[in-house]
């Protein structure tokens, strides 16, 4: 195996994870869960120069999850009082 083949084998999992994250837009974020599991599995055995990529992928997942939870809670807090008003009016 040449050095070029080895580097292709090393960079394939991060590329797959990036593609899964991108597909999460269409698949209701199910592929995000698969991607973060793959990132956690491969990060320990990754080359030194690839470890920041895995860390970035994992942090992206958790920051995105945090923002989604904040958006959900604020949407819920905004819609709950307005739905109560509609029920009282009718």
Backbone torsions as a table, in degrees:
resi	resn	phi	psi	omega
1	UNK	NA	132.5	-179.6
2	UNK	-86.8	170.0	179.1
3	UNK	-63.2	-36.0	-179.9
4	UNK	-65.5	-41.0	178.3
5	UNK	-66.0	-39.0	180.0
6	UNK	-63.8	-42.8	-179.8
7	UNK	-67.5	-31.8	176.6
8	UNK	-66.9	-38.8	177.2
9	UNK	-67.4	-31.8	-179.9
10	UNK	-74.2	-36.0	-175.6
11	UNK	-87.8	-7.8	-178.8
12	UNK	-64.6	-47.7	-179.3
13	UNK	-59.6	-44.1	177.1
14	UNK	-61.8	-35.1	177.6
15	UNK	-64.6	-40.0	178.2
16	UNK	-65.4	-40.3	180.0
17	UNK	-65.6	-42.7	176.5
18	UNK	-59.3	-41.6	179.1
19	UNK	-65.6	-38.6	177.7
20	UNK	-65.4	-38.9	177.3
21	UNK	-63.8	-40.9	178.4
22	UNK	-66.3	-38.8	178.2
23	UNK	-69.2	-18.5	178.3
24	UNK	-61.2	-21.6	177.0
25	UNK	-63.9	-37.6	-175.8
26	UNK	-92.4	-30.6	-171.2
27	UNK	-97.9	22.8	178.5
28	UNK	57.4	38.7	172.6
29	UNK	67.7	11.1	177.7
30	UNK	-68.9	-37.7	-179.9
31	UNK	-70.8	-19.8	174.2
32	UNK	-63.6	-41.0	178.1
33	UNK	-63.4	-41.6	177.8
34	UNK	-63.9	-42.1	-179.9
35	UNK	-63.6	-41.7	-178.6
36	UNK	-71.2	-32.7	175.5
37	UNK	-65.0	-43.1	177.6
38	UNK	-62.8	-39.9	179.3
39	UNK	-63.7	-42.2	177.9
40	UNK	-65.3	-36.3	-178.7
41	UNK	-69.8	-43.2	-173.1
42	UNK	-87.2	-13.9	-172.0
43	UNK	-67.6	-31.9	-178.0
44	UNK	-72.6	-34.6	-178.3
45	UNK	-92.1	3.3	-175.8
46	UNK	-75.1	156.0	174.4
47	UNK	-64.3	157.8	-176.1
48	UNK	-58.1	-37.8	-178.3
49	UNK	-76.8	-13.7	178.5
50	UNK	-96.1	-15.1	-178.2
51	UNK	-59.6	-39.6	175.3
52	UNK	-62.6	-29.7	177.5
53	UNK	-66.0	-44.7	178.0
54	UNK	-64.2	-41.1	177.9
55	UNK	-61.5	-41.4	177.9
56	UNK	-63.3	-42.7	-179.9
57	UNK	-64.4	-40.7	179.7
58	UNK	-68.7	-43.7	178.6
59	UNK	-64.8	-37.3	177.7
60	UNK	-60.3	-42.8	178.2
61	UNK	-60.8	-49.2	-175.3
62	UNK	-70.2	-36.9	176.8
63	UNK	-67.5	-40.8	176.2
64	UNK	-63.0	-38.5	177.3
65	UNK	-65.4	-41.3	177.5
66	UNK	-61.4	-47.3	179.5
67	UNK	-63.3	-37.8	178.4
68	UNK	-65.6	-39.4	177.5
69	UNK	-66.0	-41.6	178.1
70	UNK	-63.5	-43.4	179.3
71	UNK	-64.4	-40.2	179.2
72	UNK	-64.8	-45.5	-179.5
73	UNK	-65.2	-40.3	179.1
74	UNK	-70.9	-34.4	176.1
75	UNK	-67.5	-37.9	178.5
76	UNK	-67.4	-41.6	179.8
77	UNK	-70.7	-27.8	178.1
78	UNK	-77.8	-38.2	-174.7
79	UNK	-83.0	-26.0	-177.9
80	UNK	-63.8	-48.5	178.3
81	UNK	-65.8	-36.7	-178.5
82	UNK	-71.3	-31.5	177.2
83	UNK	-72.6	-32.0	175.3
84	UNK	-65.3	-37.4	177.9
85	UNK	-65.4	-39.0	-179.5
86	UNK	-66.2	-37.3	-179.7
87	UNK	-69.1	-35.2	179.0
88	UNK	-72.6	-32.0	-178.0
89	UNK	-72.0	-35.2	-172.7
90	UNK	-90.8	NA	NA
